[in-house]
Amino acid sequence: MAASFADLVLPRVCVGCGAATAPLCVRCVAMAEPLRGTVGELSVSAAAVYDGAVRTALLAYKERGRRDLARALAMLLAQAVGSQPNDRTVLVPVPSTPAARRARGGDHMARLARAASRTCGLRVSTPLRYGRAVRDSAGLSSAARLDNLNAAMSAGPPSGRPAVIVDDIATTGATLREAARALTAAGWMVAGAAVVAATTRHDGGGLPWRLASHGSSVRAT
């Protein structure tokens, strides 16, 4: 409520550069470099590296209730979705845990997926659920993330259309891997995955990614 009130009485400034234009301005969005990578057999597209203005915007949207950032972030997600096969596909958001929904006032990815669907013209389906409690993945190693999410999700029956899994951030790929496993086990065809941003690090670990614009490689954690 406080964030909504502030949006009404305070001038909108870009969370990235401070320009008095929009919550995330066109210039900051245009600076995002798209990435392509894989998680196992799953093709993954990211609209940006998880850094700078995009990182600030995602944190503000998720953790500080800045729903005014949803439109710009949804546009980035729609760009990533556009890099995946989209003939008759549906967007399937990764679910929030019950604890995260309570803390954030709802499922932030379901909202983002619905906003992105209006841009890319695809339907949204929400068959994924957590069947058991999982820990917050922040600070966990790649192996610990995989163990934490192992067989944690289940999915409802398929819609008859291929799924593109959507999430906000790709880190080790454990969440996308588990979502794809649950959907496949329930009879879904998974066409790929799309995320707003992918994290990178410089110690040689993590998933391999390439900049979609010119093919050079980075590594995502």
Buried (B, 14 or more C-beta within 10 A) or exposed (E): EEEEEEBEEEEBBBBBBEEEBBBBBEBBBEBBBBBBBBBEEBBBBBBBBBBBBBBBBBBBBBEEBBBBBBBBBBBBBBBBBBBBEBEEBBBBBBBBBEEBBEEBEEBBBBBBBBBBBEBBEBBBBBBBEBEEEBEEBEEBEBEBBBEBBEEBBBBBEBBEBBBBBBBBBBBBBBBBBBBBBBBBEBEBEBBBBBBBBBBBEEEEEBBEBBBBEEEEEBBBB
